[in-house]
């Protein structure tokens, strides 16, 4: 969870990246690289440790991050942006910065962003059904961002702004455990 300090940092950095991308007519290209980098971070415990640990020197973080980004085709403004955050010792806030950029892009396009977490990847038909249902509920264009978290076991967690709908099996099991503890 972002602290208010890292949240402010994330929004300022994301805004700067957005402005630079807009000035260079590269909004969509930057968004594509941001999405790739966000996916890399969500899928790699080692990469998250690299971002979060203050133990690593900035030069070592930059070198490691550069190698990982090159191997996944992340380049240009986004690669330079990520290295700048490392140089400025703000790498811990990079995930929040990338999310804030996505939020700015959604707002730029007039979309509402829903973050959908599922135990397994959703297929195209499931995504389209979810997009349609959420669009009907909100009355606007819906953009879905998907995250896979096998620990959910099944079901979904949908975050739409400050609203969260949690139908995950993990949460239901936790509720049952709590109810059983209270009954004992």
C-alpha positions as CSV (number, residue, x, y, z in Angstrom):
1,X,0.0,0.0,0.0
2,X,1.4,3.4,-0.9
3,X,2.1,5.9,1.8
4,X,0.9,9.4,1.2
5,X,4.5,10.5,0.5
6,X,5.1,7.8,-2.1
7,X,1.6,8.4,-3.6
8,X,2.5,12.1,-4.1
9,X,5.8,11.1,-5.6
10,X,4.1,8.6,-7.8
11,X,1.6,11.1,-9.1
12,X,4.3,13.8,-9.8
13,X,6.5,11.3,-11.7
14,X,3.6,9.8,-13.6
15,X,2.4,13.3,-14.6
16,X,5.9,14.2,-15.8
17,X,6.1,11.0,-17.9
18,X,2.6,11.6,-19.3
19,X,3.5,15.2,-20.3
20,X,6.7,14.0,-21.9
21,X,5.0,11.2,-23.8
22,X,2.3,13.6,-25.0
23,X,4.8,16.1,-26.1
24,X,6.6,13.4,-28.1
25,X,3.3,11.9,-29.5
26,X,4.2,8.7,-27.8
27,X,1.4,8.1,-25.3
28,X,0.3,4.7,-26.7
29,X,3.9,3.5,-27.1
30,X,4.7,4.5,-23.5
31,X,1.5,2.9,-22.2
32,X,2.5,-0.3,-23.9
33,X,5.9,-0.3,-22.2
34,X,4.4,0.7,-18.9
35,X,2.0,-2.2,-19.1
36,X,4.8,-4.6,-19.9
37,X,6.9,-3.3,-17.0
38,X,4.0,-3.5,-14.6
39,X,3.4,-7.1,-15.6
40,X,7.0,-7.9,-15.1
41,X,6.9,-6.4,-11.6
42,X,3.7,-8.3,-10.6
43,X,5.1,-11.6,-11.8
44,X,8.6,-11.4,-10.2
45,X,9.3,-11.5,-6.5
46,X,13.0,-10.9,-7.3
47,X,12.2,-7.8,-9.3
48,X,10.0,-6.5,-6.5
49,X,12.7,-7.0,-3.9
50,X,15.1,-5.1,-6.2
51,X,12.7,-2.2,-6.3
52,X,11.8,-2.2,-2.6
53,X,15.2,-2.8,-1.0
54,X,17.2,0.2,0.1
55,X,20.2,-2.1,0.5
56,X,21.1,-2.1,-3.2
57,X,23.2,0.7,-4.6
58,X,21.4,2.9,-7.2
59,X,24.0,1.8,-9.9
60,X,23.4,-1.9,-9.2
61,X,19.6,-1.3,-9.4
62,X,20.0,0.6,-12.7
63,X,22.2,-2.1,-14.2
64,X,19.9,-5.0,-13.1
65,X,16.7,-3.1,-14.1
66,X,18.2,-2.2,-17.5
67,X,19.0,-5.9,-18.2
68,X,15.5,-7.1,-17.3
69,X,13.8,-4.3,-19.3
70,X,15.9,-5.0,-22.4
71,X,15.1,-8.7,-22.2
72,X,11.4,-7.8,-22.2
73,X,11.6,-5.1,-24.9
74,X,11.0,-2.2,-22.5
75,X,12.9,0.8,-24.0
76,X,12.8,4.5,-24.8
77,X,11.0,6.8,-22.4
78,X,9.9,4.1,-20.0
79,X,13.3,2.6,-19.7
80,X,14.9,6.0,-19.1
81,X,12.1,6.8,-16.7
82,X,12.7,3.7,-14.6
83,X,16.4,4.3,-14.5
84,X,15.8,7.9,-13.4
85,X,13.7,6.7,-10.5
86,X,16.6,4.4,-9.4
87,X,19.1,7.3,-9.7
88,X,16.8,9.5,-7.6
89,X,16.4,6.6,-5.0
90,X,12.6,6.5,-5.7
91,X,12.5,3.0,-7.2
92,X,10.3,1.8,-4.3
93,X,7.5,4.0,-5.8
94,X,7.9,2.8,-9.4
95,X,4.9,0.4,-9.3
96,X,2.7,3.3,-8.0
97,X,4.1,5.6,-10.7
98,X,3.3,3.1,-13.4
99,X,-0.2,2.6,-12.1
100,X,-0.7,6.4,-11.9
101,X,0.4,6.6,-15.6
102,X,-2.2,4.1,-16.5
103,X,-4.8,6.1,-14.6
104,X,-3.8,9.3,-16.5
105,X,-4.1,7.4,-19.8
106,X,-7.6,6.1,-18.9
107,X,-8.7,9.6,-17.9
108,X,-7.2,11.0,-21.1
109,X,-9.3,8.6,-23.1
110,X,-12.4,9.1,-20.9
111,X,-12.3,5.6,-19.6
112,X,-13.0,4.2,-16.2
113,X,-10.3,1.8,-15.0
114,X,-11.2,-1.5,-13.3
115,X,-8.5,-3.6,-11.8
116,X,-9.5,-7.3,-12.0
117,X,-7.6,-9.9,-10.0
118,X,-8.3,-13.5,-10.7
119,X,-6.8,-16.9,-9.7
120,X,-6.2,-17.8,-13.4
121,X,-6.0,-15.7,-16.6
122,X,-9.4,-14.7,-17.9
123,X,-10.2,-15.6,-21.5
124,X,-11.4,-13.0,-24.1
125,X,-15.0,-14.0,-23.7
126,X,-14.9,-13.6,-19.9
127,X,-13.1,-10.2,-20.2
128,X,-15.7,-8.9,-22.7
129,X,-18.6,-10.1,-20.5
130,X,-17.0,-8.4,-17.4
131,X,-16.3,-5.2,-19.4
132,X,-19.9,-5.1,-20.7
133,X,-21.4,-5.6,-17.2
134,X,-19.2,-3.0,-15.6
135,X,-19.9,-0.5,-18.4
136,X,-23.6,-1.0,-17.9
137,X,-23.2,-0.4,-14.1
138,X,-21.0,2.7,-14.5
139,X,-22.6,4.1,-17.7
140,X,-19.2,4.7,-19.3
141,X,-16.4,3.1,-21.3
142,X,-14.5,0.6,-19.2
143,X,-10.9,-0.4,-19.3
144,X,-9.9,-3.6,-17.6
145,X,-6.5,-4.2,-16.1
146,X,-6.0,-7.8,-15.1
147,X,-3.8,-9.3,-12.5
148,X,-3.3,-13.0,-11.8
149,X,-3.0,-14.1,-8.2
150,X,-3.2,-17.9,-7.7
151,X,-3.6,-17.5,-4.0
152,X,-7.2,-16.4,-4.6
153,X,-8.0,-20.0,-5.4
154,X,-11.0,-19.0,-7.4
155,X,-13.4,-16.1,-8.0
156,X,-12.5,-12.4,-8.7
157,X,-11.6,-9.2,-6.9
158,X,-12.7,-6.1,-8.9
159,X,-11.5,-2.7,-7.9
160,X,-13.4,0.2,-9.5
161,X,-12.0,3.5,-8.0
162,X,-12.5,3.3,-4.3
163,X,-15.0,0.4,-4.6
164,X,-14.0,-3.2,-4.2
165,X,-16.0,-6.3,-5.0
166,X,-14.4,-9.5,-3.6
167,X,-15.8,-12.8,-4.6
168,X,-12.6,-14.8,-4.1
169,X,-12.6,-18.2,-2.6
170,X,-9.7,-17.1,-0.3
171,X,-11.8,-14.4,1.2
172,X,-14.8,-16.7,1.7
173,X,-12.5,-19.3,3.4
174,X,-11.1,-16.6,5.7
175,X,-14.6,-15.5,6.6
176,X,-15.5,-19.1,7.5
177,X,-12.4,-19.5,9.6
178,X,-13.2,-16.3,11.5
179,X,-16.8,-17.4,12.0
180,X,-15.6,-20.8,13.3
181,X,-13.2,-19.1,15.8
182,X,-16.0,-16.8,17.0
183,X,-18.3,-19.8,17.5
184,X,-15.8,-21.8,19.5
